[in-house]
């Protein structure tokens, strides 16, 4: 046998066997480490992509939240304006109703007072004093109505017929209807 054949058949030194075994194990460990590293990098990239996605979604949500806050503020402002308008309209209706209810009887009283004064047969002093008292009371009511009419610019025009508050024109209308 040649020396070469003998080397091939000779048992491998146990130390060499251990070295070979360690080389194989090291190679397997390197492959596992590379696989683990690739997997870790893939997970890291996936996490980065998810983070970017979440940031994008968060930005969109913040924009939507901002839009909703603006819409809520607009709604609140509109609601407050609507409530103010409704209150003003209600006050206007109340003012018109009260003035109308005061003006109608007041116009009748004023017209009747003027007719009584025109009559020549009222001569006693007591009647003259009573007529003057009635006239002063009606003048006071006229003054109150005039003060209320000063608030005309505060109330919406569509709710108020200010002619209804004009005692003089109502009085003329009443005198015409009596004839």
Wavefront OBJ file of the C-alpha trace (Angstrom):
o trace
v 0.000 0.000 0.000
v 1.101 3.355 -0.762
v 1.429 6.041 1.826
v -1.440 7.920 0.351
v -3.855 5.060 0.692
v -2.672 4.458 4.124
v -3.401 8.114 5.087
v -6.884 7.832 3.682
v -7.697 4.752 5.675
v -6.011 5.761 8.801
v -8.345 6.818 11.494
v -8.613 10.539 11.830
v -7.080 11.951 14.840
v -9.666 12.663 17.556
v -8.453 16.224 17.729
v -9.066 16.671 14.054
v -12.503 15.159 14.485
v -13.303 17.718 17.126
v -12.000 20.535 14.941
v -14.138 19.308 12.070
v -17.134 18.993 14.350
v -16.573 22.507 15.672
v -16.235 23.840 12.114
v -19.565 22.258 11.193
v -21.231 23.597 14.327
v -19.721 27.025 13.748
v -20.951 26.952 10.159
v -24.458 25.983 11.330
v -24.371 28.700 13.962
v -23.272 31.236 11.357
v -26.180 30.194 9.109
v -28.608 30.418 12.037
v -27.197 33.818 12.989
v -27.523 35.019 9.400
v -31.116 33.708 9.269
v -31.859 35.379 12.585
v -30.254 38.625 11.405
v -32.257 38.539 8.163
v -35.441 37.843 10.152
v -34.619 40.636 12.607
v -33.967 43.066 9.756
v -37.209 42.021 8.078
v -39.092 42.589 11.369
v -37.327 45.914 11.877
v -38.308 47.026 8.349
v -41.873 45.867 8.947
v -41.982 47.796 12.228
v -40.613 50.910 10.503
v -43.255 50.595 7.773
v -45.988 50.155 10.381
v -44.658 53.183 12.303
v -44.715 55.277 9.135
v -48.255 54.056 8.441
v -49.335 54.872 11.998
v -47.793 58.339 11.778
v -49.641 58.954 8.534
v -52.917 57.770 10.063
v -52.276 59.853 13.174
v -51.729 62.941 11.014
v -54.963 62.247 9.141
v -56.808 61.804 12.434
v -55.379 65.054 13.758
v -56.529 66.843 10.593
v -60.001 65.300 10.918
v -60.077 66.242 14.592
v -59.145 69.813 13.704
v -61.878 69.907 11.045
v -64.406 68.536 13.524
v -63.404 71.110 16.125
v -63.861 73.907 13.571
v -67.215 72.456 12.539
v -68.299 72.226 16.180
v -67.271 75.838 16.774
v -69.193 76.933 13.662
v -72.188 74.927 14.825
v -71.956 76.456 18.304
v -71.712 79.962 16.827
v -74.634 79.322 14.484
v -76.720 77.894 17.307
v -75.985 80.905 19.507
v -76.931 83.260 16.660
v -80.121 81.303 16.026
v -81.038 81.436 19.714
v -80.349 85.189 19.843
v -82.495 85.709 16.741
v -85.315 83.616 18.220
v -85.147 85.547 21.493
v -85.136 88.861 19.665
v -88.084 87.749 17.556
v -89.966 86.635 20.669
v -89.267 89.956 22.375
v -90.375 91.746 19.220
v -93.623 89.779 19.167
v -94.240 90.533 22.832
v -93.553 94.246 22.336
v -95.849 94.417 19.328
v -98.605 92.522 21.115
v -98.425 94.652 24.261
v -98.224 97.890 22.310
v -101.145 96.869 20.142
v -103.192 95.863 23.154
v -102.346 99.155 24.866
v -102.741 101.361 21.788
v -106.215 100.180 20.796
v -107.899 101.081 24.095
v -105.708 104.179 24.423
v -106.753 105.405 20.977
v -110.397 104.919 21.940
v -109.881 106.767 25.226
v -107.999 109.629 23.542
v -110.567 109.976 20.782
v -113.442 109.864 23.270
v -111.671 112.440 25.434
v -111.245 114.740 22.432
v -114.947 114.335 21.576
v -115.956 115.102 25.161
v -113.798 118.223 25.169
v -115.460 119.389 21.955
v -118.878 119.182 23.501
v -120.010 122.554 24.752
v -122.325 121.264 27.476
v -119.541 120.099 29.818
v -119.168 123.050 32.074
v -118.861 121.882 35.625
v -115.439 122.099 37.169
v -115.432 118.469 38.426
v -115.924 117.096 34.901
v -113.204 119.367 33.537
v -110.796 118.149 36.259
v -111.639 114.517 35.530
v -111.086 115.046 31.806
v -107.696 116.683 32.528
v -106.787 113.742 34.780
v -107.705 111.259 32.037
v -105.696 113.277 29.522
v -102.597 113.263 31.762
v -102.901 109.480 32.244
v -103.182 108.889 28.503
v -100.190 111.163 27.910
v -98.158 109.059 30.358
v -99.097 105.888 28.460
v -98.195 107.617 25.166
v -94.766 108.467 26.622
v -94.193 104.833 27.603
v -95.111 103.694 24.087
v -92.789 106.327 22.594
v -89.932 104.987 24.751
v -90.664 101.447 23.598
v -90.639 102.608 19.980
v -87.061 103.888 20.516
v -85.927 100.261 20.562
v -87.103 99.805 16.990
v -83.559 99.356 15.681
v -82.909 96.503 18.130
v -85.770 94.353 16.912
v -86.042 92.655 13.524
v -88.203 94.654 11.132
v -89.995 91.591 9.817
v -91.683 90.990 13.165
v -92.918 94.471 13.905
v -95.474 96.656 12.250
v -94.442 99.960 13.790
v -97.543 101.671 12.411
v -99.484 99.702 15.028
v -97.539 101.638 17.661
v -98.445 105.042 16.214
v -101.168 106.375 18.487
v -101.891 109.468 16.412
v -102.703 107.521 13.239
v -104.779 105.068 15.275
v -106.718 107.956 16.792
v -107.442 109.450 13.347
v -108.555 106.029 12.112
v -110.863 105.661 15.132
v -112.412 109.106 14.611
v -113.093 108.289 10.947
v -114.726 104.985 11.847
v -117.064 106.690 14.368
v -118.545 108.958 11.728
l 1 2 3 4 5 6 7 8 9 10 11 12 13 14 15 16 17 18 19 20 21 22 23 24 25 26 27 28 29 30 31 32 33 34 35 36 37 38 39 40 41 42 43 44 45 46 47 48 49 50 51 52 53 54 55 56 57 58 59 60 61 62 63 64 65 66 67 68 69 70 71 72 73 74 75 76 77 78 79 80 81 82 83 84 85 86 87 88 89 90 91 92 93 94 95 96 97 98 99 100 101 102 103 104 105 106 107 108 109 110 111 112 113 114 115 116 117 118 119 120 121 122 123 124 125 126 127 128 129 130 131 132 133 134 135 136 137 138 139 140 141 142 143 144 145 146 147 148 149 150 151 152 153 154 155 156 157 158 159 160 161 162 163 164 165 166 167 168 169 170 171 172 173 174 175 176 177 178 179
